[in-house]
Amino acid sequence: MGVFILGYATGTVKVPAIQMLVASVVSGVVGLVALPLWAVLSDRIGRRPVFAGSMVVTGLLWVPLFIIVGSGNFLLIVVASCVFGVVASAANGVGASMYTEMFPTNVRYTGVAIGTQLGFLIAGFAPAIERAIQGEGTTGWVPVAVFAAVCMFIAAASAWSSRETMGVELAVIDEGARA
């Protein structure tokens, strides 16, 4: 979506590329600051609620983000991008520990590598899919936002359907796999 929205903003809405670059960089820095805070929160309330919550809220933010980008208002774009960056960084803040804790030691590296790399491979087609479903004009983003939201909701449901591993020792995960 990051790739798509940059193209949409600069191509369809005609927001200057430098403004989108600034918004993207500021959002990234704000998200980077928030990232460890999400990790700490996941140590208190669990990996699943933080990851799934991030995906649900991110899915819900696509429509307002596109509306704001469509306004062309630079200040609003920066603020919305920062909000988006903070929320989306929650999944990044807990993803590594969540994925790692899903697998026993003897298959952990392979499990995480195959799962994430296949996910990245499939996600690599998202910009092409989004471009293919984009409608005409300044409301052409609607099918794209719906597509992105559905993907986020699927990710949230997938995360929520996994077992919670917060506070579970890795040795217990290994023992469960042996049993």
N, C-alpha and C positions, 0 to 999 in steps of 0.2 A: 504493500500500500504506500510505503514511503516513496517508492519509485513512481507509482502512478500519480499520487497527489502532487508531486513536484511538476510532472509533465502537464497535468491538468491546470495547475495554477499558472504556470508560465505560458502554456499554449492556448488554453481556452479562455481563461480569465485575464490573461496578459499581465499578471503580477510580475514585476521585474525579477529576474533570476537572482540578483544579489539579495533582494529582500527575502526570498524563500531560503536562500543559503544562510542568511543571518538567523532567520527563524529556526531553521533546522539545527544550526550549531548551538544556539541558546537553549533550545529544547533538549538537545543531547547533553549539554552540561548540567542542566537542571535535573534531568533524568539520572545522570551519573551520581549526583549528590544524593538523590532519593534512593538509589539502588540499595546501599547498605542498610538503610532504615527499613526497607521492606524485608530484607533478610533477617533483621533483628525481630521484626514483627512476626515473621514465620516461625521463629524459634519460640515465640510465646503462644501463638494461636494455631500454628500448623501450616504446612506447605500448601495443602489443598485449598483452604479458604483464600489464601493470599493469591495463589496462581489463578484459581478459578474466578475470584473476584476481579482480578486484573483483566482477565479476558472478557468477562461480562461488561464491565464498565467501558473497556476499550471498544467493544462492539457497539455500545450505546453512544459513544462519542463520535462515531464516524459522521453521522448526519450533521450535528452541530459544527464539526470541523469543516466539512465541505461548505456549509452555509457561510461560515466565517471566511474561508478562503475565497468563496464566490463574491464576498463583499469587496475584496481587494484592500481592505483596511489593514495596513501593515501592523499597527499596534495590536489590534485584535488577533491577527494571525500569529504574532509572537506569543501572546498570552495563551491562546488556544493550543498552540503547539507545545508550550510548556506544561500546561495541564495534561495534555495527551502524553507528553514525555514522562511525567511523573507517574501516571497511571500505568502506562505500558511497561515502565521499568520494573514494576512489581514482579511480573512474570520472569524477567531476566534476573532479578535479585534472588529468586528462589529456584529457578529452573535447574541449575547445576546440582544443587543438593537434592532436589526432588527426584530428578532422573537417576542420580547415583544411588539413592536409597531404595530405588525400586528393584535393584538386582543384587543377588548374592555375589560375594567377592569373586568366585570362580568364573562368572560370566559378566561381571559388571562392565568392564571396558567394552566388550563386544555388544552387550545390550544397549548401553548408552550410545555407542558409536553408530550402530545400525539404526536404532530408533531415530536419533536426531538427524543423521545424514539422509535417511529416506525422507524424513519430514522436510528437510531443506531442499532436497531434490524436487519434491512435489511442489513446494512453495515457490520454487524458482519459475514455475509456469504462471504464477498468479498475475504478474503484470500483463502477460499476453492475454490471459483470460479476461482480465479487467478491461483491457483495451477493446477486446472483441465484444464485450457486453455493454460498453459505454454507449449511452444514447447521444442524441444531438443536442447542441446548445449548452446553456449554463445549467440545465437540470439533468444533463446526461450522466452526472455522477450518481444518480439515485440507484440504478441497478448495481453499480460498483460498491456503493456503501452497503447495500443489502447483502451482496456477496461476501464482503469483508466481515460484516456483522455475523452472518451465518457461520463463517469459518471460526470466528472468535467464540461463538456459542458452542460449537462442536468441541473446540479446544477446552473450554470450561467444563463441559460435560465429561469429557475424557479425563481431565484432571480430577474432577470430583468423584469419578467412578473408581479411581485408583485408591489404594490403601494409604492411610495417613501414616507417615513415618517419623513425624516429629517426636523426638525423645526416645526413639527406638534405637538401641545400640546396633551397630552393623553386625556384631557377632550374633545377635538375635535374628537378624534377617538371614544370615548364613545358616543358622540352625534350623530356621523354618524351611529353608530350601532343601536341607538334608532330610528333613522329616517328610 
